Amino acid sequence: MKMKFRHAVAAWLVMLVVAVGEVQVSRAVTCSIAELSPCLSAINGPNPPSAPCCAKLKEQRPCFCGYIQNPTYAQYVNSPKAKGIAKACQVSIPNC
């Protein structure tokens, strides 16, 4: 009976280690409007957003409220062009 219990505990520990190993560690995002530079060609021209642009939009999403509340950046983040790029990248702009 003790052997079955030990095997069960060992199996549980292995599953726990595997599960913990698969948990993604989130890293802090540096909020810098310059991080969105891959989106400049889409903002300034007729080009659709590139994959790097979309990746940066997704990465910078936690920073959007700060950008929206900053008078220097709000006009750009709230522009129809920026909203269209975010939509094309499937990134929602939060209501702040």
PEFENGI-V651029 format. One record per residue. N is the residue number from 1. RES is the residue in one letter. PHI is phi in degrees with one decimal (none if undefined). D_CENTER is the distance of its C-alpha to the mean C-alpha in whole Angstrom. Layout:
N_RES_PHI_D_CENTER + N_RES_PHI_D_CENTER
This chain:
1_M_none_49 + 2_K_-63.4_48 + 3_M_-65.8_46 + 4_K_-63.4_45 + 5_F_-63.1_43 + 6_R_-63.7_42 + 7_H_-64.8_40 + 8_A_-64.4_38 + 9_V_-64.9_37 + 10_A_-62.5_36 + 11_A_-63.4_35 + 12_W_-63.1_32 + 13_L_-63.8_32 + 14_V_-62.6_31 + 15_M_-62.4_28 + 16_L_-63.9_27 + 17_V_-63.3_26 + 18_V_-64.3_25 + 19_A_-63.2_22 + 20_V_-65.6_21 + 21_G_-65.3_21 + 22_E_-91.2_18 + 23_V_-68.4_16 + 24_Q_-78.7_13 + 25_V_-90.7_13 + 26_S_-84.8_10 + 27_R_-107.3_10 + 28_A_-68.5_11 + 29_V_-93.6_9 + 30_T_-85.7_12 + 31_C_-80.0_12 + 32_S_-145.3_14 + 33_I_-59.3_15 + 34_A_-63.6_16 + 35_E_-63.7_12 + 36_L_-91.2_12 + 37_S_-58.4_16 + 38_P_-62.7_15 + 39_C_-93.3_15 + 40_L_-59.2_19 + 41_S_-65.7_21 + 42_A_-74.3_19 + 43_I_-70.6_20 + 44_N_-88.0_23 + 45_G_-145.2_24 + 46_P_-85.0_25 + 47_N_-68.5_22 + 48_P_-71.2_19 + 49_P_-65.6_16 + 50_S_-81.2_16 + 51_A_-60.2_13 + 52_P_-62.8_12 + 53_C_-61.7_12 + 54_C_-62.0_9 + 55_A_-62.5_7 + 56_K_-68.6_8 + 57_L_-60.5_7 + 58_K_-64.8_4 + 59_E_-66.0_3 + 60_Q_-87.8_6 + 61_R_-52.5_6 + 62_P_-61.5_7 + 63_C_-93.6_10 + 64_F_-57.2_11 + 65_C_-61.9_14 + 66_G_-63.5_15 + 67_Y_-67.1_15 + 68_I_-65.3_17 + 69_Q_-80.3_19 + 70_N_-90.6_20 + 71_P_-57.1_23 + 72_T_-68.7_23 + 73_Y_-102.2_19 + 74_A_-56.2_20 + 75_Q_-62.6_22 + 76_Y_-81.5_19 + 77_V_-66.6_16 + 78_N_-89.0_19 + 79_S_-69.3_21 + 80_P_-57.4_21 + 81_K_-63.7_20 + 82_A_-64.1_17 + 83_K_-64.7_16 + 84_G_-66.3_18 + 85_I_-66.2_15 + 86_A_-60.3_12 + 87_K_-63.3_14 + 88_A_-62.2_15 + 89_C_-88.9_11 + 90_Q_58.7_11 + 91_V_-119.2_9 + 92_S_-87.5_11 + 93_I_-92.6_12 + 94_P_-71.4_13 + 95_N_-88.0_17 + 96_C_-108.5_17
